[in-house]
Amino acid sequence: MPPPTATISVSSSSSLSFFPLSSHFSSKKPQLGFCPTPTGLTKFTSLTKPKYPIRKLMTLSAVSIEKETIISERRHTFLRETDGEDDGSVRSRFQRMIMEVQDRVCGALQARDGAGKFKEDAWTRPGGGGGISRVLQDGAVFEKAGVNISVVYGVMPPEAFRAAKAAATDQKPGPIPFFAAGISSVLHPKNPFAPTLHFNYRYFETDAPKDVPGAPRQWWFGGGTDLTPAYIFEEDVKHFHSMQKKACDKFDPSFYPRFKKWCDDYFYIKHRGERRGLGGIFFDDLNDYDQEMLLSFATECANSVVPAYIPILEKRKDTPFNESHKAWQQLRRGRYVEFNLVYDRGTTFGLKTGGRIESILVSLPLSARWEYDHKPEEGSEEWKLLDACINPKEWI
């Protein structure tokens, strides 16, 4: 899932990963990675005080983006003045939505943790755009929890756009300006019986190329929410999937089965022959429905994160566990690391192109484990989890 510096890769399977979490992206769209911004509900302390606040300009063959500057206080908007702070556009409303969701999610998580506090890192760019990373680490409940938002402006070369839009009628001769905004999060609880959660919602636009006046603006939405437990509590998994289906069904009854399968397929660890977790929903490149409907759909999905996850966390965060339970959780965390570093294109592209390392790796747990040729005993609780990861189930 993508860092505070936006990056586009021509061979991606993630269209916009805001903060290198295991973001989801289809192979059709250019991959974008970064992390974004919030409104001001809760006071957070500075995550880092860099010696050199101005980052180097990243000149990538795939994308052109301005250098970023660390700022001491977050802004209420990262949109360019020409976009308007709250002009009713999809850009401004999506930015407002991700800011509100970041505040809401961080507030809920911090309240449940009790001891840990979110720290934040905010940044901006001279020509517009910016973001905020928020991380709670070594708390009472969470080993590590990151919730990032980003707003990014940049320019794609024509070859990147052609890779994203294969139709002949979509070919563009010149550099293509783009806008992207999104929120992405990964939550790693300490208790082995409390599941890891990931969610990511994003919006992407391309403007008319400079040499093609009047060419149509193109846009799409992407995102999803997925659950990665170490142990299966069927009522928890059913609750989680029911919340995803409820959000989907408000807009189209075909969404949940379609996006549930897409999620199972995306989070597949090929070298292991298993999924990372027990799925949820995932979608990308959505622009074949009314734009207002899809904005409402993405908003509904993002707003469902807290009611889908917090009841599960409340039930499991204090469950007694032993060393063997913790060891299994760390083995499954190892699978999480493998997927993110090997298959998640937002993460791998950010690492190869000099992206902001703290944002790229914020999705990774503090600890993980690998054992040689480990095989859980057939019929054990650990085996049941592995079997469900190898053979995806219909939970509702």
Phi, psi and chi 1 to 4 in degrees:
 res  aa     phi    psi   chi1   chi2   chi3   chi4
   1 MET       -  178.9  -35.1 -166.5  163.1      -
   2 PRO  -173.6  147.1  -29.0   24.7      -      -
   3 PRO   -92.8 -179.3   25.2  -21.5      -      -
   4 PRO   -70.9   -5.1   -0.1    3.3      -      -
   5 THR  -111.1  125.8   21.4      -      -      -
   6 ALA   -71.5  143.1      -      -      -      -
   7 THR  -140.3  141.4   52.6      -      -      -
   8 ILE  -122.8  132.3  -72.2 -171.5      -      -
   9 SER  -117.8  138.2  134.3      -      -      -
  10 VAL   -76.4  -16.4  -63.9      -      -      -
  11 SER  -119.8   65.7   60.6      -      -      -
  12 SER  -108.6  169.3   90.2      -      -      -
  13 SER  -128.9   21.7   94.3      -      -      -
  14 SER  -140.2  120.3  -66.1      -      -      -
  15 SER   -82.2  -32.6   61.1      -      -      -
  16 LEU  -157.0   98.1  -93.5  169.0      -      -
  17 SER  -106.8  108.5  164.4      -      -      -
  18 PHE   -87.0   95.2  -54.0   99.4      -      -
  19 PHE    91.0  127.3  135.2  119.6      -      -
  20 PRO   -62.0   57.3   17.7  -21.3      -      -
  21 LEU   -89.0  173.0  -54.8 -174.6      -      -
  22 SER   -67.8   82.8   41.8      -      -      -
  23 SER   -78.9  162.9  -42.6      -      -      -
  24 HIS  -106.5  139.0  -19.7  -92.2      -      -
  25 PHE  -152.5  144.4  -60.0  110.2      -      -
  26 SER   -86.3  160.0   85.4      -      -      -
  27 SER   -72.5   -5.2   56.6      -      -      -
  28 LYS   -87.2  -24.9  -62.9  179.2 -179.1  178.1
  29 LYS  -105.9  154.5  -70.7  -75.9 -176.6  -77.3
  30 PRO   -66.2  147.2   20.6  -27.2      -      -
  31 GLN   -92.5  132.0  166.6 -172.2  -20.7      -
  32 LEU  -122.2  132.0 -158.2  -16.4      -      -
  33 GLY  -129.2  136.7      -      -      -      -
  34 PHE  -177.7 -176.6   47.5   79.1      -      -
  35 CYS  -142.3  138.7   75.5      -      -      -
  36 PRO  -100.8 -143.0   -4.6   10.0      -      -
  37 THR  -138.5  152.2  131.9      -      -      -
  38 PRO  -124.2  174.1   37.2  -29.6      -      -
  39 THR   -87.5 -179.8   57.4      -      -      -
  40 GLY  -109.3   86.6      -      -      -      -
  41 LEU  -100.9  -43.8  -66.3 -175.9      -      -
  42 THR  -114.0  145.0  -49.8      -      -      -
  43 LYS   -88.1  125.1  179.3   64.8  177.3  175.2
  44 PHE  -121.2  150.1  -62.4   96.0      -      -
  45 THR   -85.7  163.6   57.6      -      -      -
  46 SER   -70.0  134.4  173.7      -      -      -
  47 LEU   -74.5  -42.5  178.2   60.7      -      -
  48 THR  -142.0  151.9   57.2      -      -      -
  49 LYS  -121.1   81.5  -62.6 -178.3 -173.9  -69.0
  50 PRO   -64.6  143.2   25.3  -34.3      -      -
  51 LYS   -66.7  -36.2 -177.0  177.1 -179.8 -178.9
  52 TYR  -117.3   97.6  -54.8  102.9      -      -
  53 PRO   -68.2  -23.2   24.7  -33.9      -      -
  54 ILE   -94.0  121.7  -51.7  -65.7      -      -
  55 ARG   -81.1  154.5  -72.3  180.0   50.5   79.2
  56 LYS   -66.1  148.1  -66.4 -169.2  -59.6  179.8
  57 LEU   -69.4  126.3  172.3   64.0      -      -
  58 MET   -94.3  113.8  -71.2 -179.6   62.4      -
  59 THR  -105.2  104.4  -55.4      -      -      -
  60 LEU  -107.3  150.3  -53.4  177.1      -      -
  61 SER   -67.1  -23.0   60.0      -      -      -
  62 ALA   -94.1  -24.3      -      -      -      -
  63 VAL  -156.3  148.9   64.8      -      -      -
  64 SER  -114.9  119.8  172.6      -      -      -
  65 ILE  -138.7  143.8  -55.5  171.7      -      -
  66 GLU   -69.7  158.0  -68.7 -178.7  -51.5      -
  67 LYS   -64.8  155.0   60.8 -172.6  176.3 -177.1
  68 GLU  -106.8  155.7   65.6 -172.1   50.5      -
  69 THR  -127.3  127.9  -57.2      -      -      -
  70 ILE   -70.1  134.5  -60.6  -62.7      -      -
  71 ILE  -119.0  151.5   55.6  178.3      -      -
  72 SER   -78.0  -28.3   58.5      -      -      -
  73 GLU  -132.0  140.9  -66.1 -174.7    6.9      -
  74 ARG   -70.4  153.2   63.6 -173.9  179.9  -84.5
  75 ARG   -96.9  161.5  -64.7 -178.2  174.7  179.7
  76 HIS   -85.2  -10.5   67.9  -80.5      -      -
  77 THR  -152.3  148.5 -178.7      -      -      -
  78 PHE  -117.1    9.4  -71.5   94.5      -      -
  79 LEU   -76.0  151.7  -64.0  176.3      -      -
  80 ARG   -66.8  153.2  -70.4  173.1  174.0  168.7
  81 GLU   -58.7  -32.5  -69.9 -175.3    6.2      -
  82 THR   -67.8  -21.2   53.3      -      -      -
  83 ASP   -83.1  -20.4  -79.1  -17.1      -      -
  84 GLY    82.7  142.7      -      -      -      -
  85 GLU   -72.6  -37.4  -68.0 -173.5    5.7      -
  86 ASP  -154.7   65.6 -168.2    5.2      -      -
  87 ASP   -93.0    7.9   61.9   -2.9      -      -
  88 GLY    84.5    2.2      -      -      -      -
  89 SER   -73.4  163.8   67.4      -      -      -
  90 VAL   -62.3  -37.9  173.4      -      -      -
  91 ARG   -58.0  -51.2  -69.2 -175.1 -179.8 -169.9
  92 SER   -68.1  -37.6   65.8      -      -      -
  93 ARG   -72.5  -35.0  -75.2 -177.4  -70.8  155.8
  94 PHE   -68.5  -41.6 -167.1   87.2      -      -
  95 GLN   -59.8  -44.9  178.4 -167.2 -125.9      -
  96 ARG   -61.5  -39.1 -175.9  168.5   66.0 -110.9
  97 MET   -63.4  -47.6 -177.9  -87.2  -78.3      -
  98 ILE   -68.8  -31.8   61.1  176.7      -      -
  99 MET   -63.9  -45.2  -71.9  178.7  169.1      -
 100 GLU   -66.0  -40.5  -68.6  171.4   -7.0      -
 101 VAL   -66.2  -40.6  169.7      -      -      -
 102 GLN   -59.6  -46.1 -174.0 -172.6   42.1      -
 103 ASP   -62.4  -43.7  -78.6  -30.3      -      -
 104 ARG   -65.7  -45.8 -169.5  178.6  -52.2  117.8
 105 VAL   -65.8  -46.4  170.5      -      -      -
 106 CYS   -62.0  -40.0  -71.4      -      -      -
 107 GLY   -62.7  -42.8      -      -      -      -
 108 ALA   -66.7  -41.2      -      -      -      -
 109 LEU   -69.7  -42.7  -61.1  177.6      -      -
 110 GLN   -65.0  -37.3 -170.2  165.3  -68.2      -
 111 ALA   -65.1  -39.2      -      -      -      -
 112 ARG   -74.2  -31.0  -90.2   64.5 -177.4 -172.5
 113 ASP   -71.5  -43.2 -169.2  -84.9      -      -
 114 GLY    84.0  -39.4      -      -      -      -
 115 ALA  -108.4  -41.6      -      -      -      -
 116 GLY   -77.3  152.9      -      -      -      -
 117 LYS  -125.6  141.1  -57.9  -70.3 -175.9 -177.8
 118 PHE   -72.4  135.3  -86.2   96.5      -      -
 119 LYS  -107.8  154.9  -63.3 -179.0  179.9  179.9
 120 GLU  -136.5  154.8   74.8  174.4   27.8      -
 121 ASP  -129.1  120.9 -150.4    2.9      -      -
 122 ALA  -115.6  148.4      -      -      -      -
 123 TRP  -150.3  161.0   51.3  -85.9      -      -
 124 THR  -148.1  173.4 -172.1      -      -      -
 125 ARG  -130.4  147.1  -68.3 -167.4  175.1   92.7
 126 PRO   -55.4  -38.5  -25.5   35.3      -      -
 127 GLY   -89.2    7.7      -      -      -      -
 128 GLY   113.7  154.1      -      -      -      -
 129 GLY    95.9  164.8      -      -      -      -
 130 GLY   164.0 -171.1      -      -      -      -
 131 GLY  -171.5  174.8      -      -      -      -
 132 ILE  -141.7  131.1  -70.9 -178.1      -      -
 133 SER  -105.0  134.7  -61.0      -      -      -
 134 ARG  -125.3  130.0  -72.1 -179.4  178.3  172.7
 135 VAL  -135.3  130.4  179.1      -      -      -
 136 LEU  -111.6  123.2 -172.9  160.1      -      -
 137 GLN  -131.9  141.5 -169.6  165.2  -75.0      -
 138 ASP    55.6   45.6  -87.2  -29.3      -      -
 139 GLY   -86.3 -168.8      -      -      -      -
 140 ALA   -76.9  -33.7      -      -      -      -
 141 VAL  -107.4  -40.3  172.7      -      -      -
 142 PHE  -102.5  130.0  -70.0  100.9      -      -
 143 GLU   -69.9  -43.2  175.6 -178.1  -70.1      -
 144 LYS  -161.8  132.2 -169.6  177.3 -177.6 -176.8
 145 ALA  -139.0  124.2      -      -      -      -
 146 GLY  -122.4  135.8      -      -      -      -
 147 VAL  -136.2  109.3 -172.8      -      -      -
 148 ASN  -119.2  147.8  -67.5   -0.2      -      -
 149 ILE  -132.0  153.8   63.3  172.9      -      -
 150 SER  -147.2  148.3  -70.1      -      -      -
 151 VAL  -129.4  123.9  173.3      -      -      -
 152 VAL  -132.9  136.5  172.6      -      -      -
 153 TYR  -116.5  139.7  -65.1   85.9      -      -
 154 GLY  -163.4 -171.5      -      -      -      -
 155 VAL  -133.7  127.3  178.2      -      -      -
 156 MET   -94.9  138.4  -83.5 -170.1  -96.4      -
 157 PRO   -71.8  159.2   28.1  -35.1      -      -
 158 PRO   -58.5  -32.3   17.6  -30.9      -      -
 159 GLU   -66.9  -32.7   60.1  -89.7   19.5      -
 160 ALA   -67.7  -41.1      -      -      -      -
 161 PHE   -67.0  -39.3 -172.2   83.6      -      -
 162 ARG   -63.1  -35.4  -76.7 -165.9  -66.6  -89.4
 163 ALA   -68.0  -30.4      -      -      -      -
 164 ALA   -81.0  -34.6      -      -      -      -
 165 LYS  -126.5   95.8  -54.5  -69.0  -73.1 -175.8
 166 ALA   -76.3  -20.3      -      -      -      -
 167 ALA   -62.1  139.9      -      -      -      -
 168 ALA   -58.1  -34.2      -      -      -      -
 169 THR   -71.9  -11.4   55.4      -      -      -
 170 ASP   -94.9   -1.2  -71.7  -31.7      -      -
 171 GLN   -65.1  135.2  -57.3  -53.3  -53.9      -
 172 LYS  -123.5  138.6  -50.9  -66.2 -176.4 -173.1
 173 PRO   -84.2  -23.8   31.1  -36.1      -      -
 174 GLY  -121.6  179.6      -      -      -      -
 175 PRO   -56.7  140.9  -23.7   35.3      -      -
 176 ILE  -113.2  112.5  -63.3   94.3      -      -
 177 PRO   -65.5  144.5  -19.7   33.6      -      -
 178 PHE  -135.6  159.2   72.4   85.0      -      -
 179 PHE  -130.1  138.5  166.3   87.3      -      -
 180 ALA  -145.0  143.7      -      -      -      -
 181 ALA  -144.9  146.1      -      -      -      -
 182 GLY  -172.7  170.6      -      -      -      -
 183 ILE  -129.3  141.0 -179.6  167.0      -      -
 184 SER  -146.4  145.2 -169.2      -      -      -
 185 SER  -152.1  145.0  174.4      -      -      -
 186 VAL  -134.4  132.1  171.9      -      -      -
 187 LEU  -121.2  118.6  -45.0  175.0      -      -
 188 HIS  -114.8  100.2  -67.3  -65.0      -      -
 189 PRO   -72.8  161.0  -15.3   30.5      -      -
 190 LYS   -76.4  -42.1  -72.1 -174.7  172.0 -179.5
 191 ASN   -69.1  129.2 -165.5  -59.6      -      -
 192 PRO   -61.8  -20.2  -20.7   32.4      -      -
 193 PHE   -91.2   -4.9  -63.3  110.1      -      -
 194 ALA   -99.3  125.8      -      -      -      -
 195 PRO   -78.0  154.6   30.8  -36.5      -      -
 196 THR   -77.1  145.4  -73.0      -      -      -
 197 LEU  -127.5  142.1 -178.0   83.4      -      -
 198 HIS  -130.4  138.4  161.5 -104.0      -      -
 199 PHE  -145.1  153.8   70.8   90.3      -      -
 200 ASN  -157.7  124.8  174.8  -64.0      -      -
 201 TYR  -134.3  135.4  -68.5   96.7      -      -
 202 ARG  -147.5  157.3   54.8 -159.6  174.9  -87.7
 203 TYR  -134.3  137.5  174.9   66.9      -      -
 204 PHE  -134.1  137.2 -172.2   95.7      -      -
 205 GLU  -133.9  145.6  -78.1 -174.2    6.3      -
 206 THR  -115.8  136.3   58.0      -      -      -
 207 ASP   -88.3  171.8  -73.6  -34.5      -      -
 208 ALA   -64.9  134.0      -      -      -      -
 209 PRO   -56.9  150.5  -24.3   34.8      -      -
 210 LYS   -57.6  -35.1  -64.7  177.5 -178.8  177.7
 211 ASP   -88.8    4.4  -62.2  -26.9      -      -
 212 VAL  -129.0   75.7 -173.0      -      -      -
 213 PRO   -56.5  135.0  -23.8   35.0      -      -
 214 GLY    82.3    0.4      -      -      -      -
 215 ALA   -63.9  147.6      -      -      -      -
 216 PRO   -70.0  143.2   26.4  -35.8      -      -
 217 ARG   -76.1  139.6  170.0  175.9  -69.1  175.9
 218 GLN  -116.4  150.4  -59.2 -166.6   14.4      -
 219 TRP  -149.9  159.5   56.2  -92.6      -      -
 220 TRP  -163.1  160.0   59.7   87.3      -      -
 221 PHE  -113.7  154.2  -68.8   85.8      -      -
 222 GLY  -152.3  166.7      -      -      -      -
 223 GLY   152.3 -165.9      -      -      -      -
 224 GLY   157.3  168.7      -      -      -      -
 225 THR  -137.5  131.0  -55.0      -      -      -
 226 ASP  -139.9  152.6   58.7  -79.8      -      -
 227 LEU  -112.0  134.6 -164.0   69.7      -      -
 228 THR  -131.0   83.5  -54.5      -      -      -
 229 PRO   -86.0  161.7   31.5  -33.3      -      -
 230 ALA   -94.2  -24.6      -      -      -      -
 231 TYR  -132.6  143.9  -70.6   91.2      -      -
 232 ILE   -91.4  123.3  -64.3  177.4      -      -
 233 PHE  -115.6  106.1  -68.1   91.5      -      -
 234 GLU   -56.6  -37.4 -166.5  161.5  -33.4      -
 235 GLU   -65.3  -31.6   64.6  -90.0   30.8      -
 236 ASP   -68.5  -46.5  -66.5   -7.4      -      -
 237 VAL   -65.1  -39.4 -174.9      -      -      -
 238 LYS   -65.4  -41.4  -73.8 -176.8  175.6 -179.3
 239 HIS   -60.3  -47.0  165.7   76.0      -      -
 240 PHE   -60.5  -49.5  175.5   77.7      -      -
 241 HIS   -67.9  -32.1  -83.4  -90.3      -      -
 242 SER   -63.5  -37.6  -66.6      -      -      -
 243 MET   -68.2  -35.6  -67.1  -59.1  -63.7      -
 244 GLN   -68.0  -42.7  -52.1  -45.9  -54.3      -
 245 LYS   -65.2  -39.5 -175.0  177.0 -174.4  -60.5
 246 LYS   -60.1  -43.8  179.9 -180.0  178.3 -178.6
 247 ALA   -64.2  -42.2      -      -      -      -
 248 CYS   -67.5  -44.4  -70.5      -      -      -
 249 ASP   -63.9  -21.5  -74.1   -8.1      -      -
 250 LYS   -66.3  -17.8  -71.9 -177.0  179.1 -179.9
 251 PHE  -118.3  -38.8  -61.5   87.4      -      -
 252 ASP  -165.3  121.5 -170.1  -40.7      -      -
 253 PRO   -63.5  -15.4   21.1  -33.0      -      -
 254 SER   -83.3  -13.8   71.6      -      -      -
 255 PHE   -63.3  -49.7  -82.7    2.7      -      -
 256 TYR   -61.3  -53.5  173.8   73.0      -      -
 257 PRO   -61.4  -35.8   17.7  -29.6      -      -
 258 ARG   -68.2  -46.9  174.5 -176.4  168.4 -167.0
 259 PHE   -79.5  -23.4  -60.8  156.0      -      -
 260 LYS   -67.7  -43.9 -167.3  -94.3 -174.5 -170.6
 261 LYS   -65.8  -40.7 -176.9 -179.4 -173.3  -54.9
 262 TRP   -59.7  -40.3 -158.2  -20.6      -      -
 263 CYS   -64.2  -46.5 -173.3      -      -      -
 264 ASP   -58.8  -40.1  -70.9  -23.3      -      -
 265 ASP   -73.0  -37.2  -68.2  -16.9      -      -
 266 TYR   -68.3  -45.6  178.9   77.9      -      -
 267 PHE   -87.7   44.7  -69.5  104.6      -      -
 268 TYR   -98.2  125.0 -178.2   65.7      -      -
 269 ILE   -92.8   97.8  -53.1  172.4      -      -
 270 LYS   -57.6  -44.4  -66.6 -179.7 -178.5  178.0
 271 HIS   -71.2  -13.4   62.3  -87.6      -      -
 272 ARG  -103.3  -20.7  -65.1  -73.7 -171.5 -179.1
 273 GLY    70.8   31.6      -      -      -      -
 274 GLU  -148.1  162.0   62.7 -169.1   64.7      -
 275 ARG   -85.3  160.6  -82.2   78.5 -172.6  162.7
 276 ARG   -68.2  -35.0 -170.2  177.7   71.8  179.0
 277 GLY  -156.1 -148.7      -      -      -      -
 278 LEU  -104.7   18.4  -59.2 -174.7      -      -
 279 GLY    74.8 -160.3      -      -      -      -
 280 GLY   162.7 -121.5      -      -      -      -
 281 ILE  -131.6  153.7   58.4  170.4      -      -
 282 PHE  -153.7  135.8  165.6   73.4      -      -
 283 PHE  -147.5  157.3   58.9   90.9      -      -
 284 ASP  -155.3  163.7 -156.4    5.4      -      -
 285 ASP    59.3   25.5  -54.8  -19.8      -      -
 286 LEU   -78.3  111.9  -76.6 -167.7      -      -
 287 ASN  -149.9   12.6   61.2    5.3      -      -
 288 ASP   -97.2   17.5   49.8   -6.6      -      -
 289 TYR  -126.3  172.2  -64.5   82.1      -      -
 290 ASP   -59.1  135.4  176.8   74.3      -      -
 291 GLN   -60.9  -39.9 -169.2  176.6   30.8      -
 292 GLU   -64.4  -39.0  -70.6  -65.0  -36.1      -
 293 MET   -63.7  -43.3 -175.4  -91.1 -109.5      -
 294 LEU   -70.2  -33.3  -69.0  177.8      -      -
 295 LEU   -63.1  -43.2  173.4   59.9      -      -
 296 SER   -65.5  -37.9  -64.0      -      -      -
 297 PHE   -64.6  -48.3  173.1   57.9      -      -
 298 ALA   -60.5  -39.2      -      -      -      -
 299 THR   -64.1  -44.1  -59.1      -      -      -
 300 GLU   -61.4  -43.8 -177.8   70.7   24.5      -
 301 CYS   -63.1  -45.0  -69.7      -      -      -
 302 ALA   -64.6  -38.7      -      -      -      -
 303 ASN   -71.1  -16.6  -73.8  -22.7      -      -
 304 SER   -84.4   -6.3   72.7      -      -      -
 305 VAL   -60.3  -51.0  168.4      -      -      -
 306 VAL   -62.6  -51.1  169.5      -      -      -
 307 PRO   -67.8  -21.8   20.7  -32.1      -      -
 308 ALA   -78.7  -32.4      -      -      -      -
 309 TYR  -105.5  -42.9 -177.7   66.1      -      -
 310 ILE   -59.3  -41.6  -66.7  -59.8      -      -
 311 PRO   -60.0  -35.6  -26.2   37.0      -      -
 312 ILE   -67.8  -45.7  -61.5  173.1      -      -
 313 LEU   -59.6  -43.6 -179.3   69.9      -      -
 314 GLU   -59.7  -38.8  -69.6  -82.7   19.6      -
 315 LYS   -73.5  -29.5  -76.5 -165.2  -67.4 -175.2
 316 ARG  -110.0  -15.6  -51.4  -57.5  171.4 -168.4
 317 LYS   -64.9  -23.6   64.6 -175.9  178.9   65.4
 318 ASP  -111.7   13.0  -61.9  -42.2      -      -
 319 THR   -65.6  130.2  -57.7      -      -      -
 320 PRO   -60.6  142.3  -22.7   34.6      -      -
 321 PHE  -145.9  163.2   63.2   88.7      -      -
 322 ASN  -119.2 -175.8   56.9   37.1      -      -
 323 GLU   -64.5  -34.3  -69.9 -176.2    6.9      -
 324 SER   -68.7  -36.0   65.8      -      -      -
 325 HIS   -63.6  -42.8  -64.8  138.4      -      -
 326 LYS   -66.3  -38.6 -168.5   65.6  179.7  177.1
 327 ALA   -63.6  -40.2      -      -      -      -
 328 TRP   -66.6  -41.3  174.1 -112.3      -      -
 329 GLN   -58.1  -41.8  179.0 -162.5   47.2      -
 330 GLN   -70.2  -30.9  -70.0 -174.7  -46.9      -
 331 LEU   -65.1  -42.1  -76.7  169.2      -      -
 332 ARG   -69.2  -32.3  -64.1  -49.2  -58.3  174.5
 333 ARG   -64.5  -31.6  -68.1 -100.8  168.0   93.4
 334 GLY   -61.8  -38.8      -      -      -      -
 335 ARG   -64.2  -37.7  -62.2  -65.2 -159.5  -91.5
 336 TYR   -60.9  -45.4 -150.7   96.0      -      -
 337 VAL   -61.9  -44.1  171.7      -      -      -
 338 GLU   -59.4  -46.3  -71.1  176.0   28.0      -
 339 PHE   -62.0  -47.1  179.0   86.3      -      -
 340 ASN   -65.0  -40.0  -77.4   27.1      -      -
 341 LEU   -85.1  -24.0  -64.2 -176.9      -      -
 342 VAL   -98.8  -41.7  177.2      -      -      -
 343 TYR  -111.4  -26.5  -62.2  108.1      -      -
 344 ASP   -74.0  115.5 -175.4   71.9      -      -
 345 ARG   -72.2  -27.5  -70.7  176.0  174.9   80.5
 346 GLY   -62.9  -43.9      -      -      -      -
 347 THR   -68.1  -52.3  -58.4      -      -      -
 348 THR   -64.6  -38.9   56.5      -      -      -
 349 PHE   -67.4  -40.4 -171.4   71.0      -      -
 350 GLY   -61.7  -40.1      -      -      -      -
 351 LEU   -65.9  -37.9  -68.2  173.2      -      -
 352 LYS   -76.0  -20.7  -69.1  176.0 -178.2  176.9
 353 THR  -112.8   12.9   54.6      -      -      -
 354 GLY    76.7   32.3      -      -      -      -
 355 GLY   -68.5  174.8      -      -      -      -
 356 ARG   -70.3  108.8 -175.2  172.5 -176.3  -88.1
 357 ILE   -61.2  -38.3 -164.0   67.9      -      -
 358 GLU   -64.3  -36.0  -66.8  -56.7  -38.8      -
 359 SER   -77.0  -36.6  -69.1      -      -      -
 360 ILE   -62.4  -40.9  -65.2  171.6      -      -
 361 LEU   -99.7    7.6  -60.3 -178.4      -      -
 362 VAL   -65.6  -19.9   74.0      -      -      -
 363 SER   -74.8  -15.6   64.9      -      -      -
 364 LEU   -81.4  146.0  -58.1 -177.4      -      -
 365 PRO   -71.1  161.9   28.7  -36.6      -      -
 366 LEU   -67.5  -31.0  -73.8 -176.0      -      -
 367 SER  -141.1  148.7   60.7      -      -      -
 368 ALA  -150.1  171.0      -      -      -      -
 369 ARG  -145.1  141.9 -179.2 -174.5 -176.7   95.9
 370 TRP  -130.2  127.8  -74.7  -94.4      -      -
 371 GLU  -118.6  143.9  -68.9 -176.5   14.4      -
 372 TYR   -67.6  123.7 -179.6   75.7      -      -
 373 ASP    51.3   44.6 -162.5   27.4      -      -
 374 HIS   -75.7  131.4 -179.2  -86.1      -      -
 375 LYS  -136.4  118.4  -67.9 -176.3  176.0   64.7
 376 PRO   -68.1  151.3   24.2  -32.9      -      -
 377 GLU   -65.8  132.3 -179.2 -179.0   -7.8      -
 378 GLU   -58.6  133.3 -174.5  169.6   -8.5      -
 379 GLY    91.0  -11.1      -      -      -      -
 380 SER   -75.5  167.5   65.3      -      -      -
 381 GLU   -63.6  -34.8  -66.2  -56.5  -49.8      -
 382 GLU   -67.5  -39.7  -67.5   78.6    7.4      -
 383 TRP   -64.3  -38.3  179.5   87.7      -      -
 384 LYS   -62.8  -39.1  -69.1  176.8 -176.8  177.3
 385 LEU   -65.5  -46.5 -176.4  -79.3      -      -
 386 LEU   -61.8  -40.3 -178.7   57.9      -      -
 387 ASP   -62.2  -39.5  179.8   63.9      -      -
 388 ALA   -69.6  -28.8      -      -      -      -
 389 CYS   -75.8  -29.7  -69.8      -      -      -
 390 ILE   -81.5  -37.8  -65.9  172.8      -      -
 391 ASN  -121.3   89.1  -56.0  -65.5      -      -
 392 PRO   -54.1  141.0  -24.2   34.6      -      -
 393 LYS  -113.8  160.0  -61.1 -179.4  178.7  180.0
 394 GLU   -93.4  109.9  -62.9  -58.3  -36.9      -
 395 TRP   -85.2  -21.0  -63.4   99.2      -      -
 396 ILE  -135.2      -   54.7  175.3      -      -
